[in-house]
């Protein structure tokens, strides 16, 4: 999409995924999930229906840090894929016009 991102090695991605697995077991992450809200669409979900998403994806240079990891519903996480926040903004704008019952 015209954004330059330096190449991220497989070793770096494996390292960050291992960090994410550790964070997934932390009390911080469990509290975030307990809120039951998708970071992107803001709808409420049962804890088991939320996934961990990296706001800046690992393959785009993101890290497994508390500031980069958010709970997301499966639909938002699947639609976002590997987009950066600026690339994802257009989709979020479409949600604002939808009836989010």
N, C-alpha and C positions, 0 to 999 in steps of 0.2 A: 504494500500500500504506500510505498514511497518513504517509509521510515527506515533509517539505517540502524541496524542492531548488529553489534559484533557477534561473531560466532561463539556459541557456548559449547564447551566440550562435553562429551558423554560422561566423563569422570566428574565434572562439575555438577551436572544434572543428577547423577547418582548420589553425590554428597548432599545436595540440597533436598532430595527426596528422603534421604535417611533422617535429616534434621526435621522434616515435616512429619515423619512417622513418630519421632520423639515428642514433638509439640502436640500431636494428636492425642497423646496420653496425658497431657498436662492438665492441671486444674484450670488454668487460664482458658484453654480451648473448650473444656467441658462447660465452663460458664458461658462462653460465647454461644455454644450450641444450645444451651438451656434457654437462651433468649428466644429461640425458635423462629428467628426472622432471617430471611434471605437478604444479604447485603445489597443486592442489586434491585430486585423488584419490590422489596420491603414487605412481601406477603409473609404470613405466618405458616409454619410447617411443623409437623412432629420432628423431633430430633433425628430420628432414623432417616428422614427424607432430606436432610441437609448434608452437603458435601463440603470439603475443604477446597477453597479456590485460592490460587495465588493471583493477586490483582495484576501484578506484572508477572506473566508466566515465566517459568524456569527457562524454557527454551528461548525466551526473549531477554534473558539476563536477570530475571527476578531472583530473589533469595527467599529462603524459608525463615522469615522473621515475623514477629507478631504484627508488625506494621504492614506486612504484605499478604497476610493470610486472613481470609474472611469466610464465614459460612455462606453457602450459596445453595439455592434449590437446584435440583438436577437439571431442570429445564434451562435456567440461566447459565449454569456451568457448561452445559453441552453447547448452547448457542454461542457463548463467549469464546470457547476454545482457546486459541492462543493469541487473542487480540489484546492490544494494549488499551489502557483506559480511554485514550482519545479515540481509538478505533471503535470501541464498544459504546461510546456515548450516543451514537446514532440509534442503536437498538434501544437503549434506555429511554430515549425520547419517544419512541413508539409506545412504550409501556405507559407513559404518562397519559396517553389518550385512551388507553384501554380501560374497560370496567374491571377493576381488580377486586372482585367480591371474594 
